[in-house]
Amino acid sequence: MLALKESDFEKEVLESKGLVLVDFWAEWCSPCRQLGPILEAVSQTMPNVKFCKVNVDEAPSTAASFGIRSIPSMFLFKDGKQIDSKVGFSSEETISSWISSHQ
């Protein structure tokens, strides 16, 4: 997964073609830490999707611009446009089908 800083977000997400999943997380968030390995596993099965993560403590402006109030929050972008979001912990199967439904 690609760890994004605020300065990278536009280039890596908003200017990307295809599907991009962005995981908004924080080090102190237990469900976020549990979700990390699941997203890594899903990313291995979906090479055509870009997986990114944004630490809300290190990128507060980016988090605020998307109205992040609860973490983990996952956002799906297609060709630079936000198309869906999911808040909270989810299983590998749930995340895989969620992404697949937007391909």
Biopython code that builds the backbone (N, CA, C, O; Angstrom):
import numpy as np
from Bio.PDB.StructureBuilder import StructureBuilder

atoms = [
    (1, "MET", "N", (0.839, -1.195, 0.000)),
    (1, "MET", "CA", (0.000, 0.000, 0.000)),
    (1, "MET", "C", (0.869, 1.238, 0.000)),
    (1, "MET", "O", (1.918, 1.290, 0.641)),
    (2, "LEU", "N", (0.416, 2.208, -0.719)),
    (2, "LEU", "CA", (1.159, 3.450, -0.850)),
    (2, "LEU", "C", (0.729, 4.416, 0.251)),
    (2, "LEU", "O", (-0.439, 4.799, 0.321)),
    (3, "ALA", "N", (1.665, 4.808, 1.107)),
    (3, "ALA", "CA", (1.372, 5.779, 2.170)),
    (3, "ALA", "C", (1.461, 7.182, 1.575)),
    (3, "ALA", "O", (2.499, 7.583, 1.048)),
    (4, "LEU", "N", (0.354, 7.920, 1.667)),
    (4, "LEU", "CA", (0.297, 9.245, 1.057)),
    (4, "LEU", "C", (0.464, 10.358, 2.079)),
    (4, "LEU", "O", (-0.006, 10.267, 3.213)),
    (5, "LYS", "N", (1.137, 11.397, 1.650)),
    (5, "LYS", "CA", (1.197, 12.644, 2.404)),
    (5, "LYS", "C", (0.211, 13.600, 1.723)),
    (5, "LYS", "O", (-0.271, 13.331, 0.623)),
    (6, "GLU", "N", (-0.079, 14.707, 2.390)),
    (6, "GLU", "CA", (-1.024, 15.652, 1.797)),
    (6, "GLU", "C", (-0.575, 16.108, 0.410)),
    (6, "GLU", "O", (-1.396, 16.300, -0.486)),
    (7, "SER", "N", (0.728, 16.277, 0.244)),
    (7, "SER", "CA", (1.254, 16.757, -1.032)),
    (7, "SER", "C", (1.125, 15.717, -2.158)),
    (7, "SER", "O", (1.173, 16.078, -3.334)),
    (8, "ASP", "N", (0.964, 14.429, -1.808)),
    (8, "ASP", "CA", (0.862, 13.357, -2.809)),
    (8, "ASP", "C", (-0.569, 13.077, -3.253)),
    (8, "ASP", "O", (-0.783, 12.496, -4.317)),
    (9, "PHE", "N", (-1.547, 13.481, -2.452)),
    (9, "PHE", "CA", (-2.923, 13.028, -2.645)),
    (9, "PHE", "C", (-3.472, 13.347, -4.033)),
    (9, "PHE", "O", (-4.038, 12.475, -4.692)),
    (10, "GLU", "N", (-3.311, 14.565, -4.467)),
    (10, "GLU", "CA", (-3.863, 14.960, -5.764)),
    (10, "GLU", "C", (-3.277, 14.120, -6.889)),
    (10, "GLU", "O", (-4.012, 13.595, -7.725)),
    (11, "LYS", "N", (-1.952, 13.993, -6.911)),
    (11, "LYS", "CA", (-1.277, 13.253, -7.973)),
    (11, "LYS", "C", (-1.644, 11.770, -7.945)),
    (11, "LYS", "O", (-1.970, 11.190, -8.981)),
    (12, "GLU", "N", (-1.593, 11.158, -6.761)),
    (12, "GLU", "CA", (-1.768, 9.707, -6.646)),
    (12, "GLU", "C", (-3.223, 9.248, -6.675)),
    (12, "GLU", "O", (-3.497, 8.099, -7.022)),
    (13, "VAL", "N", (-4.160, 10.126, -6.316)),
    (13, "VAL", "CA", (-5.567, 9.729, -6.250)),
    (13, "VAL", "C", (-6.411, 10.489, -7.268)),
    (13, "VAL", "O", (-7.052, 9.883, -8.128)),
    (14, "LEU", "N", (-6.407, 11.804, -7.169)),
    (14, "LEU", "CA", (-7.308, 12.611, -8.002)),
    (14, "LEU", "C", (-6.913, 12.637, -9.473)),
    (14, "LEU", "O", (-7.760, 12.862, -10.337)),
    (15, "GLU", "N", (-5.628, 12.407, -9.767)),
    (15, "GLU", "CA", (-5.172, 12.394, -11.155)),
    (15, "GLU", "C", (-4.967, 10.985, -11.689)),
    (15, "GLU", "O", (-4.477, 10.813, -12.806)),
    (16, "SER", "N", (-5.335, 9.972, -10.907)),
    (16, "SER", "CA", (-5.153, 8.578, -11.320)),
    (16, "SER", "C", (-6.302, 8.095, -12.188)),
    (16, "SER", "O", (-7.451, 8.498, -12.004)),
    (17, "LYS", "N", (-5.977, 7.234, -13.128)),
    (17, "LYS", "CA", (-6.991, 6.559, -13.941)),
    (17, "LYS", "C", (-7.291, 5.218, -13.266)),
    (17, "LYS", "O", (-6.421, 4.608, -12.645)),
    (18, "GLY", "N", (-8.532, 4.780, -13.403)),
    (18, "GLY", "CA", (-8.909, 3.501, -12.812)),
    (18, "GLY", "C", (-9.336, 3.647, -11.360)),
    (18, "GLY", "O", (-9.580, 4.753, -10.876)),
    (19, "LEU", "N", (-9.422, 2.507, -10.672)),
    (19, "LEU", "CA", (-9.883, 2.483, -9.287)),
    (19, "LEU", "C", (-8.749, 2.705, -8.304)),
    (19, "LEU", "O", (-7.661, 2.148, -8.447)),
    (20, "VAL", "N", (-9.025, 3.533, -7.303)),
    (20, "VAL", "CA", (-8.083, 3.783, -6.209)),
    (20, "VAL", "C", (-8.860, 3.657, -4.898)),
    (20, "VAL", "O", (-9.888, 4.308, -4.713)),
    (21, "LEU", "N", (-8.362, 2.819, -3.996)),
    (21, "LEU", "CA", (-8.930, 2.735, -2.654)),
    (21, "LEU", "C", (-8.032, 3.531, -1.720)),
    (21, "LEU", "O", (-6.815, 3.344, -1.711)),
    (22, "VAL", "N", (-8.631, 4.420, -0.937)),
    (22, "VAL", "CA", (-7.876, 5.200, 0.047)),
    (22, "VAL", "C", (-8.388, 4.841, 1.425)),
    (22, "VAL", "O", (-9.578, 4.966, 1.714)),
    (23, "ASP", "N", (-7.473, 4.393, 2.275)),
    (23, "ASP", "CA", (-7.777, 4.041, 3.659)),
    (23, "ASP", "C", (-7.327, 5.194, 4.555)),
    (23, "ASP", "O", (-6.131, 5.465, 4.668)),
    (24, "PHE", "N", (-8.282, 5.871, 5.190)),
    (24, "PHE", "CA", (-7.966, 6.908, 6.169)),
    (24, "PHE", "C", (-7.846, 6.218, 7.522)),
    (24, "PHE", "O", (-8.783, 5.559, 7.971)),
    (25, "TRP", "N", (-6.697, 6.369, 8.171)),
    (25, "TRP", "CA", (-6.408, 5.626, 9.386)),
    (25, "TRP", "C", (-5.547, 6.457, 10.326)),
    (25, "TRP", "O", (-5.157, 7.579, 10.004)),
    (26, "ALA", "N", (-5.251, 5.879, 11.515)),
    (26, "ALA", "CA", (-4.314, 6.492, 12.463)),
    (26, "ALA", "C", (-3.627, 5.371, 13.247)),
    (26, "ALA", "O", (-4.189, 4.296, 13.452)),
    (27, "GLU", "N", (-2.421, 5.649, 13.668)),
    (27, "GLU", "CA", (-1.615, 4.678, 14.407)),
    (27, "GLU", "C", (-2.294, 4.222, 15.700)),
    (27, "GLU", "O", (-2.189, 3.053, 16.071)),
    (28, "TRP", "N", (-2.979, 5.119, 16.378)),
    (28, "TRP", "CA", (-3.587, 4.837, 17.683)),
    (28, "TRP", "C", (-4.918, 4.085, 17.582)),
    (28, "TRP", "O", (-5.487, 3.689, 18.599)),
    (29, "CYS", "N", (-5.408, 3.891, 16.361)),
    (29, "CYS", "CA", (-6.727, 3.279, 16.120)),
    (29, "CYS", "C", (-6.579, 1.763, 15.951)),
    (29, "CYS", "O", (-6.023, 1.294, 14.958)),
    (30, "SER", "N", (-7.078, 1.008, 16.927)),
    (30, "SER", "CA", (-6.956, -0.454, 16.895)),
    (30, "SER", "C", (-7.638, -1.088, 15.675)),
    (30, "SER", "O", (-7.018, -1.916, 15.007)),
    (31, "PRO", "N", (-8.902, -0.728, 15.357)),
    (31, "PRO", "CA", (-9.510, -1.307, 14.152)),
    (31, "PRO", "C", (-8.732, -0.964, 12.876)),
    (31, "PRO", "O", (-8.691, -1.755, 11.934)),
    (32, "CYS", "N", (-8.118, 0.219, 12.857)),
    (32, "CYS", "CA", (-7.308, 0.613, 11.694)),
    (32, "CYS", "C", (-6.111, -0.323, 11.536)),
    (32, "CYS", "O", (-5.790, -0.755, 10.429)),
    (33, "ARG", "N", (-5.459, -0.628, 12.651)),
    (33, "ARG", "CA", (-4.293, -1.518, 12.611)),
    (33, "ARG", "C", (-4.703, -2.933, 12.207)),
    (33, "ARG", "O", (-3.933, -3.633, 11.549)),
    (34, "GLN", "N", (-5.907, -3.362, 12.595)),
    (34, "GLN", "CA", (-6.400, -4.681, 12.195)),
    (34, "GLN", "C", (-6.750, -4.717, 10.709)),
    (34, "GLN", "O", (-6.601, -5.749, 10.054)),
    (35, "LEU", "N", (-7.211, -3.593, 10.186)),
    (35, "LEU", "CA", (-7.620, -3.522, 8.785)),
    (35, "LEU", "C", (-6.416, -3.519, 7.840)),
    (35, "LEU", "O", (-6.520, -3.997, 6.710)),
    (36, "GLY", "N", (-5.286, -2.991, 8.286)),
    (36, "GLY", "CA", (-4.093, -2.885, 7.433)),
    (36, "GLY", "C", (-3.706, -4.184, 6.731)),
    (36, "GLY", "O", (-3.590, -4.198, 5.506)),
    (37, "PRO", "N", (-3.502, -5.285, 7.477)),
    (37, "PRO", "CA", (-3.125, -6.545, 6.822)),
    (37, "PRO", "C", (-4.207, -7.084, 5.883)),
    (37, "PRO", "O", (-3.896, -7.742, 4.890)),
    (38, "ILE", "N", (-5.467, -6.807, 6.194)),
    (38, "ILE", "CA", (-6.561, -7.247, 5.325)),
    (38, "ILE", "C", (-6.493, -6.509, 3.992)),
    (38, "ILE", "O", (-6.647, -7.114, 2.931)),
    (39, "LEU", "N", (-6.262, -5.197, 4.053)),
    (39, "LEU", "CA", (-6.141, -4.431, 2.810)),
    (39, "LEU", "C", (-4.917, -4.872, 2.006)),
    (39, "LEU", "O", (-4.957, -4.914, 0.777)),
    (40, "GLU", "N", (-3.834, -5.197, 2.705)),
    (40, "GLU", "CA", (-2.637, -5.712, 2.014)),
    (40, "GLU", "C", (-2.982, -6.997, 1.268)),
    (40, "GLU", "O", (-2.586, -7.174, 0.116)),
    (41, "ALA", "N", (-3.723, -7.899, 1.926)),
    (41, "ALA", "CA", (-4.109, -9.169, 1.301)),
    (41, "ALA", "C", (-5.016, -8.932, 0.100)),
    (41, "ALA", "O", (-4.832, -9.556, -0.945)),
    (42, "VAL", "N", (-5.987, -8.042, 0.236)),
    (42, "VAL", "CA", (-6.893, -7.741, -0.875)),
    (42, "VAL", "C", (-6.105, -7.133, -2.032)),
    (42, "VAL", "O", (-6.360, -7.449, -3.194)),
    (43, "SER", "N", (-5.151, -6.265, -1.718)),
    (43, "SER", "CA", (-4.363, -5.614, -2.774)),
    (43, "SER", "C", (-3.579, -6.633, -3.600)),
    (43, "SER", "O", (-3.326, -6.412, -4.785)),
    (44, "GLN", "N", (-3.194, -7.746, -2.978)),
    (44, "GLN", "CA", (-2.453, -8.787, -3.705)),
    (44, "GLN", "C", (-3.332, -9.503, -4.724)),
    (44, "GLN", "O", (-2.830, -10.041, -5.711)),
    (45, "THR", "N", (-4.650, -9.512, -4.487)),
    (45, "THR", "CA", (-5.562, -10.208, -5.395)),
    (45, "THR", "C", (-6.170, -9.268, -6.441)),
    (45, "THR", "O", (-6.850, -9.718, -7.362)),
    (46, "MET", "N", (-5.921, -7.957, -6.296)),
    (46, "MET", "CA", (-6.493, -6.974, -7.225)),
    (46, "MET", "C", (-5.398, -6.034, -7.731)),
    (46, "MET", "O", (-5.341, -4.870, -7.334)),
    (47, "PRO", "N", (-4.529, -6.543, -8.611)),
    (47, "PRO", "CA", (-3.407, -5.729, -9.087)),
    (47, "PRO", "C", (-3.829, -4.523, -9.926)),
    (47, "PRO", "O", (-3.034, -3.604, -10.121)),
    (48, "ASN", "N", (-5.071, -4.512, -10.427)),
    (48, "ASN", "CA", (-5.534, -3.397, -11.255)),
    (48, "ASN", "C", (-6.116, -2.249, -10.421)),
    (48, "ASN", "O", (-6.561, -1.246, -10.977)),
    (49, "VAL", "N", (-6.114, -2.394, -9.081)),
    (49, "VAL", "CA", (-6.616, -1.349, -8.185)),
    (49, "VAL", "C", (-5.430, -0.795, -7.396)),
    (49, "VAL", "O", (-4.604, -1.553, -6.889)),
    (50, "LYS", "N", (-5.354, 0.532, -7.298)),
    (50, "LYS", "CA", (-4.293, 1.164, -6.502)),
    (50, "LYS", "C", (-4.796, 1.295, -5.062)),
    (50, "LYS", "O", (-5.890, 1.808, -4.825)),
    (51, "PHE", "N", (-4.002, 0.836, -4.116)),
    (51, "PHE", "CA", (-4.346, 0.908, -2.694)),
    (51, "PHE", "C", (-3.440, 1.930, -2.010)),
    (51, "PHE", "O", (-2.215, 1.842, -2.089)),
    (52, "CYS", "N", (-4.063, 2.901, -1.337)),
    (52, "CYS", "CA", (-3.327, 3.960, -0.658)),
    (52, "CYS", "C", (-3.843, 4.103, 0.768)),
    (52, "CYS", "O", (-4.969, 3.718, 1.081)),
    (53, "LYS", "N", (-2.999, 4.661, 1.618)),
    (53, "LYS", "CA", (-3.456, 4.963, 2.968)),
    (53, "LYS", "C", (-3.018, 6.362, 3.349)),
    (53, "LYS", "O", (-1.949, 6.833, 2.961)),
    (54, "VAL", "N", (-3.888, 7.020, 4.132)),
    (54, "VAL", "CA", (-3.626, 8.381, 4.583)),
    (54, "VAL", "C", (-3.757, 8.400, 6.094)),
    (54, "VAL", "O", (-4.823, 8.109, 6.636)),
    (55, "ASN", "N", (-2.672, 8.743, 6.775)),
    (55, "ASN", "CA", (-2.702, 8.875, 8.228)),
    (55, "ASN", "C", (-3.352, 10.223, 8.550)),
    (55, "ASN", "O", (-2.819, 11.278, 8.206)),
    (56, "VAL", "N", (-4.511, 10.174, 9.216)),
    (56, "VAL", "CA", (-5.268, 11.405, 9.468)),
    (56, "VAL", "C", (-4.523, 12.373, 10.380)),
    (56, "VAL", "O", (-4.759, 13.579, 10.323)),
    (57, "ASP", "N", (-3.627, 11.860, 11.219)),
    (57, "ASP", "CA", (-2.844, 12.739, 12.091)),
    (57, "ASP", "C", (-1.763, 13.482, 11.317)),
    (57, "ASP", "O", (-1.373, 14.587, 11.696)),
    (58, "GLU", "N", (-1.281, 12.882, 10.238)),
    (58, "GLU", "CA", (-0.225, 13.494, 9.432)),
    (58, "GLU", "C", (-0.781, 14.278, 8.238)),
    (58, "GLU", "O", (-0.062, 15.057, 7.612)),
    (59, "ALA", "N", (-2.051, 14.067, 7.931)),
    (59, "ALA", "CA", (-2.679, 14.753, 6.795)),
    (59, "ALA", "C", (-4.061, 15.271, 7.201)),
    (59, "ALA", "O", (-5.069, 14.876, 6.617)),
    (60, "PRO", "N", (-4.106, 16.158, 8.205)),
    (60, "PRO", "CA", (-5.401, 16.611, 8.715)),
    (60, "PRO", "C", (-6.232, 17.392, 7.695)),
    (60, "PRO", "O", (-7.459, 17.293, 7.713)),
    (61, "SER", "N", (-5.612, 18.148, 6.824)),
    (61, "SER", "CA", (-6.369, 18.915, 5.825)),
    (61, "SER", "C", (-7.050, 17.999, 4.822)),
    (61, "SER", "O", (-8.198, 18.226, 4.441)),
    (62, "THR", "N", (-6.331, 16.953, 4.392)),
    (62, "THR", "CA", (-6.909, 15.990, 3.462)),
    (62, "THR", "C", (-8.080, 15.276, 4.124)),
    (62, "THR", "O", (-9.142, 15.137, 3.519)),
    (63, "ALA", "N", (-7.898, 14.824, 5.356)),
    (63, "ALA", "CA", (-8.970, 14.138, 6.091)),
    (63, "ALA", "C", (-10.183, 15.060, 6.244)),
    (63, "ALA", "O", (-11.321, 14.634, 6.043)),
    (64, "ALA", "N", (-9.937, 16.305, 6.594)),
    (64, "ALA", "CA", (-11.036, 17.261, 6.783)),
    (64, "ALA", "C", (-11.764, 17.531, 5.470)),
    (64, "ALA", "O", (-12.984, 17.697, 5.459)),
    (65, "SER", "N", (-11.031, 17.574, 4.377)),
    (65, "SER", "CA", (-11.673, 17.860, 3.086)),
    (65, "SER", "C", (-12.641, 16.757, 2.661)),
    (65, "SER", "O", (-13.526, 16.994, 1.839)),
    (66, "PHE", "N", (-12.479, 15.562, 3.212)),
    (66, "PHE", "CA", (-13.403, 14.455, 2.920)),
    (66, "PHE", "C", (-14.357, 14.187, 4.083)),
    (66, "PHE", "O", (-15.079, 13.190, 4.077)),
    (67, "GLY", "N", (-14.362, 15.072, 5.078)),
    (67, "GLY", "CA", (-15.303, 14.957, 6.179)),
    (67, "GLY", "C", (-15.092, 13.727, 7.045)),
    (67, "GLY", "O", (-16.050, 13.171, 7.582)),
    (68, "ILE", "N", (-13.838, 13.300, 7.184)),
    (68, "ILE", "CA", (-13.559, 12.105, 7.981)),
    (68, "ILE", "C", (-13.847, 12.408, 9.452)),
    (68, "ILE", "O", (-13.239, 13.297, 10.049)),
    (69, "ARG", "N", (-14.789, 11.649, 10.024)),
    (69, "ARG", "CA", (-15.127, 11.796, 11.435)),
    (69, "ARG", "C", (-14.864, 10.518, 12.209)),
    (69, "ARG", "O", (-14.642, 10.545, 13.420)),
    (70, "SER", "N", (-14.891, 9.393, 11.498)),
    (70, "SER", "CA", (-14.639, 8.080, 12.105)),
    (70, "SER", "C", (-13.605, 7.357, 11.263)),
    (70, "SER", "O", (-13.598, 7.458, 10.037)),
    (71, "ILE", "N", (-12.738, 6.630, 11.939)),
    (71, "ILE", "CA", (-11.752, 5.825, 11.224)),
    (71, "ILE", "C", (-11.817, 4.405, 11.770)),
    (71, "ILE", "O", (-12.174, 4.209, 12.932)),
    (72, "PRO", "N", (-11.481, 3.416, 10.956)),
    (72, "PRO", "CA", (-11.059, 3.547, 9.567)),
    (72, "PRO", "C", (-12.207, 3.943, 8.646)),
    (72, "PRO", "O", (-13.356, 3.547, 8.844)),
    (73, "SER", "N", (-11.865, 4.727, 7.646)),
    (73, "SER", "CA", (-12.788, 5.088, 6.569)),
    (73, "SER", "C", (-12.092, 4.777, 5.254)),
    (73, "SER", "O", (-10.951, 5.183, 5.032)),
    (74, "MET", "N", (-12.781, 4.061, 4.394)),
    (74, "MET", "CA", (-12.233, 3.723, 3.082)),
    (74, "MET", "C", (-13.051, 4.441, 2.020)),
    (74, "MET", "O", (-14.282, 4.430, 2.052)),
    (75, "PHE", "N", (-12.359, 5.060, 1.090)),
    (75, "PHE", "CA", (-13.012, 5.760, -0.015)),
    (75, "PHE", "C", (-12.556, 5.118, -1.313)),
    (75, "PHE", "O", (-11.379, 4.800, -1.482)),
    (76, "LEU", "N", (-13.495, 4.930, -2.227)),
    (76, "LEU", "CA", (-13.169, 4.439, -3.566)),
    (76, "LEU", "C", (-13.267, 5.600, -4.550)),
    (76, "LEU", "O", (-14.245, 6.347, -4.560)),
    (77, "PHE", "N", (-12.246, 5.730, -5.365)),
    (77, "PHE", "CA", (-12.202, 6.737, -6.414)),
    (77, "PHE", "C", (-12.092, 6.014, -7.753)),
    (77, "PHE", "O", (-11.414, 4.992, -7.860)),
    (78, "LYS", "N", (-12.752, 6.543, -8.759)),
    (78, "LYS", "CA", (-12.618, 6.011, -10.116)),
    (78, "LYS", "C", (-12.327, 7.190, -11.025)),
    (78, "LYS", "O", (-13.106, 8.139, -11.118)),
    (79, "ASP", "N", (-11.184, 7.104, -11.693)),
    (79, "ASP", "CA", (-10.729, 8.189, -12.574)),
    (79, "ASP", "C", (-10.746, 9.538, -11.857)),
    (79, "ASP", "O", (-11.137, 10.553, -12.434)),
    (80, "GLY", "N", (-10.318, 9.538, -10.592)),
    (80, "GLY", "CA", (-10.186, 10.774, -9.826)),
    (80, "GLY", "C", (-11.439, 11.258, -9.125)),
    (80, "GLY", "O", (-11.390, 12.257, -8.409)),
    (81, "LYS", "N", (-12.561, 10.578, -9.311)),
    (81, "LYS", "CA", (-13.821, 10.989, -8.682)),
    (81, "LYS", "C", (-14.201, 10.008, -7.584)),
    (81, "LYS", "O", (-14.128, 8.794, -7.775)),
    (82, "GLN", "N", (-14.606, 10.535, -6.434)),
    (82, "GLN", "CA", (-15.053, 9.670, -5.345)),
    (82, "GLN", "C", (-16.371, 9.012, -5.742)),
    (82, "GLN", "O", (-17.318, 9.700, -6.125)),
    (83, "ILE", "N", (-16.438, 7.680, -5.653)),
    (83, "ILE", "CA", (-17.653, 6.973, -6.061)),
    (83, "ILE", "C", (-18.335, 6.244, -4.911)),
    (83, "ILE", "O", (-19.519, 5.922, -5.009)),
    (84, "ASP", "N", (-17.615, 5.977, -3.822)),
    (84, "ASP", "CA", (-18.231, 5.271, -2.697)),
    (84, "ASP", "C", (-17.325, 5.385, -1.479)),
    (84, "ASP", "O", (-16.154, 5.749, -1.581)),
    (85, "SER", "N", (-17.906, 5.062, -0.316)),
    (85, "SER", "CA", (-17.112, 5.043, 0.914)),
    (85, "SER", "C", (-17.675, 3.992, 1.856)),
    (85, "SER", "O", (-18.829, 3.577, 1.744)),
    (86, "LYS", "N", (-16.832, 3.578, 2.781)),
    (86, "LYS", "CA", (-17.202, 2.565, 3.767)),
    (86, "LYS", "C", (-16.491, 2.931, 5.060)),
    (86, "LYS", "O", (-15.279, 3.148, 5.067)),
    (87, "VAL", "N", (-17.247, 3.001, 6.161)),
    (87, "VAL", "CA", (-16.678, 3.380, 7.456)),
    (87, "VAL", "C", (-16.658, 2.170, 8.368)),
    (87, "VAL", "O", (-17.622, 1.406, 8.427)),
    (88, "GLY", "N", (-15.542, 1.997, 9.087)),
    (88, "GLY", "CA", (-15.431, 0.919, 10.056)),
    (88, "GLY", "C", (-14.680, -0.279, 9.505)),
    (88, "GLY", "O", (-14.328, -0.339, 8.326)),
    (89, "PHE", "N", (-14.448, -1.229, 10.396)),
    (89, "PHE", "CA", (-13.732, -2.446, 10.060)),
    (89, "PHE", "C", (-14.595, -3.337, 9.178)),
    (89, "PHE", "O", (-15.800, -3.445, 9.403)),
    (90, "SER", "N", (-13.996, -3.975, 8.180)),
    (90, "SER", "CA", (-14.696, -4.927, 7.314)),
    (90, "SER", "C", (-13.795, -6.120, 7.057)),
    (90, "SER", "O", (-12.571, -6.022, 7.143)),
    (91, "SER", "N", (-14.416, -7.247, 6.740)),
    (91, "SER", "CA", (-13.664, -8.462, 6.449)),
    (91, "SER", "C", (-13.051, -8.392, 5.049)),
    (91, "SER", "O", (-13.424, -7.549, 4.234)),
    (92, "GLU", "N", (-12.120, -9.281, 4.794)),
    (92, "GLU", "CA", (-11.475, -9.358, 3.485)),
    (92, "GLU", "C", (-12.511, -9.618, 2.388)),
    (92, "GLU", "O", (-12.459, -9.008, 1.320)),
    (93, "GLU", "N", (-13.452, -10.529, 2.658)),
    (93, "GLU", "CA", (-14.481, -10.872, 1.670)),
    (93, "GLU", "C", (-15.368, -9.660, 1.370)),
    (93, "GLU", "O", (-15.683, -9.387, 0.212)),
    (94, "THR", "N", (-15.768, -8.937, 2.419)),
    (94, "THR", "CA", (-16.635, -7.764, 2.247)),
    (94, "THR", "C", (-15.938, -6.697, 1.417)),
    (94, "THR", "O", (-16.539, -6.120, 0.511)),
    (95, "ILE", "N", (-14.676, -6.434, 1.721)),
    (95, "ILE", "CA", (-13.921, -5.410, 0.990)),
    (95, "ILE", "C", (-13.721, -5.824, -0.465)),
    (95, "ILE", "O", (-13.872, -5.004, -1.371)),
    (96, "SER", "N", (-13.384, -7.086, -0.690)),
    (96, "SER", "CA", (-13.192, -7.574, -2.062)),
    (96, "SER", "C", (-14.460, -7.419, -2.885)),
    (96, "SER", "O", (-14.409, -6.937, -4.017)),
    (97, "SER", "N", (-15.623, -7.831, -2.318)),
    (97, "SER", "CA", (-16.858, -7.700, -3.107)),
    (97, "SER", "C", (-17.256, -6.256, -3.294)),
    (97, "SER", "O", (-17.804, -5.893, -4.334)),
    (98, "TRP", "N", (-16.984, -5.408, -2.282)),
    (98, "TRP", "CA", (-17.291, -3.980, -2.403)),
    (98, "TRP", "C", (-16.524, -3.370, -3.573)),
    (98, "TRP", "O", (-17.092, -2.655, -4.398)),
    (99, "ILE", "N", (-15.225, -3.664, -3.633)),
    (99, "ILE", "CA", (-14.396, -3.131, -4.720)),
    (99, "ILE", "C", (-14.839, -3.711, -6.064)),
    (99, "ILE", "O", (-14.972, -2.983, -7.048)),
    (100, "SER", "N", (-15.066, -5.014, -6.099)),
    (100, "SER", "CA", (-15.465, -5.683, -7.343)),
    (100, "SER", "C", (-16.757, -5.122, -7.911)),
    (100, "SER", "O", (-16.936, -5.069, -9.127)),
    (101, "SER", "N", (-17.658, -4.704, -7.031)),
    (101, "SER", "CA", (-18.945, -4.173, -7.493)),
    (101, "SER", "C", (-18.792, -2.835, -8.219)),
    (101, "SER", "O", (-19.739, -2.356, -8.844)),
    (102, "HIS", "N", (-17.611, -2.234, -8.138)),
    (102, "HIS", "CA", (-17.378, -0.929, -8.781)),
    (102, "HIS", "C", (-16.422, -1.034, -9.982)),
    (102, "HIS", "O", (-16.062, -0.021, -10.580)),
    (103, "GLN", "N", (-16.020, -2.254, -10.326)),
    (103, "GLN", "CA", (-15.076, -2.384, -11.440)),
    (103, "GLN", "C", (-15.771, -2.436, -12.765)),
    (103, "GLN", "O", (-15.116, -2.544, -13.802)),
]
sb = StructureBuilder()
sb.init_structure("model")
sb.init_model(0)
sb.init_chain("A")
sb.init_seg("    ")
for serial, (resi, resn, name, xyz) in enumerate(atoms, 1):
    if name == "N":
        sb.init_residue(resn, " ", resi, " ")
    sb.init_atom(name, np.array(xyz, "f"), 0.0, 1.0, " ", f" {name:<3s}", serial, name[0])
structure = sb.get_structure()
